[in-house]
Amino acid sequence: MTSIIDLRSDTKTLPTPVMRKAMYEAEVGDDVDGEDPTINRLEMLAAEMLGKEAAIFTPSGIMSNLLSVLTHTRPGDEIVLGSQSHIFWYEVGGASALGGVVMHTVPNEADGTIEPENLRMAIRGKDIDFPRTALLCLENTHNRCGGTVLPVEYTGSISALARRHGLKIHIDGARIFSAAVYLGVPVSRLTENADSVCFCLSKNLSAPVGSILCGSEGFIASARRWRRMLGGGMRQAGILAAAGIVALETMIERLAEDHANARRLAFGLAEIPGLSIQPERVQTNIVLFEPPADFPAEAFIMELKNRGIMLSYMGERKIRAVTHRMINSEDIETCLEHISSVAGGITGKQ
Ligand SMILES: Cc1ncc(COP(=O)(O)O)c(C=O)c1O
C-alpha cells in the first residue's frame, strides 16, 4: 500500500515519543481547583513566553477564542473582525450564539491585514441606537489568507487605533509561533499590544490536545469562570499539558523546516501548467492554490486522494496544503509529481 501524504492540516500531527513519555510521567491533580502542577507549569510558561500576566489551558482554539469574546464583551456588543477570519468562518457562530455579540466583518486584505480606514469606519459612535464596539480580533498567522504573517509594526499601529476608540484587542494566534519564526522575533513582540492572545498546542507544535489563552490576571480569572460554565474545566488534564510543555520547549525552532517545505511546494506548483498560485506570498506553512480552470477543486482533491495525497477544500477555486512535522522534503517532491500528473489531465478531468 502506498503511504499517505496528509497535507490537509497541521492538526494531523501525532504526539512525539518524547511527548508520550512526558504524558505518562506527568504529575497531575484537579485542575478545576488549580491543583494540577503540570497545567500550572504550562500556563506559567506560556504566559511568560507571550509576555502576559496569566494564561489558561483550554481544550481547543475555538474555546480559547470564545472565552476571549465572552470575557471582553457583553451581549449586544459588536466585535470587529476580518471577513476571512477563523472566528467568523469556522467557529460555528459561537461568538453570536453564546456571547450574544454582533460580528461586524471588515475586508481582510490578501496579506491578512485589515485596512486602518476600514476599521475606523466600522467602529460605532455614541448614538443610542448603536451597539457598543467592544473588541477587535486579529489573526496571526492568517489561515484563510494562506498563513500570512502580521508584522510587529502593523499589529502595533492597528491596535493603537482600536485602543484610541476604546476597543480591546484579541489575537487569534493559533499559529503565532510560525509568525515569530518567520519574522525572527520573540513571540512576545507580536502580542505586546494585545489584551489577549491565544495559540494552539495541537497544530504546528504537534501536541495532541489543547490551546492556551493569555492575558492579564483579571482577564484570565474571568475567562476561568467562563471555561467552567462551558464545561471546559478538565480535572487531571496535566497528562495533556505535559505534551504541551514539550511542544513549547522543543517544537518552535523546527517550524522553519515546515516553512521551507511550504515554499518548495509553492514554487514547484507554480511550474505546473494550469495551476494558479503566487508562491512568493507563502510565508509560513500554508499554501493556497487554484486548480486548472476546467477542473473543480473537489474533483481535483478526490483525484489526489486516490493517489494518497490529501489536500483541503477551501472553496470552489481554492485548495489548501499545510506542511507540518510529519511531512518531509521527499514527500513534497512526491506530492508535486502527483499534482503535476493530475493537473496534466491524465485522469478525472471534466
Ligand atoms: C486561525 C485558527 N484559529 C482557531 C482555530 C481553532 O482551533 P481548534 O480547531 O483546535 O478549535 C483554528 C483551527 O484550525 C485556526 O486555524
Ligand as a Chemical Component Dictionary entry (heavy atoms), coordinates in Angstrom:
data_LIG
# 
_chem_comp.id                   LIG 
_chem_comp.type                 NON-POLYMER 
_chem_comp.pdbx_formal_charge   0 
_chem_comp.three_letter_code    LIG 
# 
loop_
_chem_comp_atom.comp_id 
_chem_comp_atom.atom_id 
_chem_comp_atom.alt_atom_id 
_chem_comp_atom.type_symbol 
_chem_comp_atom.charge 
_chem_comp_atom.model_Cartn_x 
_chem_comp_atom.model_Cartn_y 
_chem_comp_atom.model_Cartn_z 
_chem_comp_atom.pdbx_ordinal 
LIG C1 C1 C 0 -6.628  30.554 12.941 1  
LIG C2 C2 C 0 -7.334  29.490 13.714 2  
LIG N1 N1 N 0 -7.943  29.810 14.864 3  
LIG C3 C3 C 0 -8.587  28.901 15.613 4  
LIG C4 C4 C 0 -8.643  27.587 15.226 5  
LIG C5 C5 C 0 -9.427  26.615 16.060 6  
LIG O1 O1 O 0 -8.698  25.580 16.587 7  
LIG P1 P1 P 0 -9.424  24.199 17.054 8  
LIG O2 O2 O 0 -9.928  23.566 15.812 9  
LIG O3 O3 O 0 -8.342  23.472 17.721 10 
LIG O4 O4 O 0 -10.504 24.571 17.972 11 
LIG C6 C6 C 0 -8.023  27.195 14.033 12 
LIG C7 C7 C 0 -8.092  25.793 13.574 13 
LIG O5 O5 O 0 -7.649  25.439 12.517 14 
LIG C8 C8 C 0 -7.352  28.176 13.254 15 
LIG O6 O6 O 0 -6.753  27.865 12.103 16 
# 
loop_
_chem_comp_bond.comp_id 
_chem_comp_bond.atom_id_1 
_chem_comp_bond.atom_id_2 
_chem_comp_bond.value_order 
_chem_comp_bond.pdbx_ordinal 
LIG C1 C2 SING 1  
LIG C2 N1 SING 2  
LIG C2 C8 DOUB 3  
LIG N1 C3 DOUB 4  
LIG C3 C4 SING 5  
LIG C4 C5 SING 6  
LIG C4 C6 DOUB 7  
LIG C5 O1 SING 8  
LIG O1 P1 SING 9  
LIG P1 O2 DOUB 10 
LIG P1 O3 SING 11 
LIG P1 O4 SING 12 
LIG C6 C7 SING 13 
LIG C6 C8 SING 14 
LIG C7 O5 DOUB 15 
LIG C8 O6 SING 16 
# 
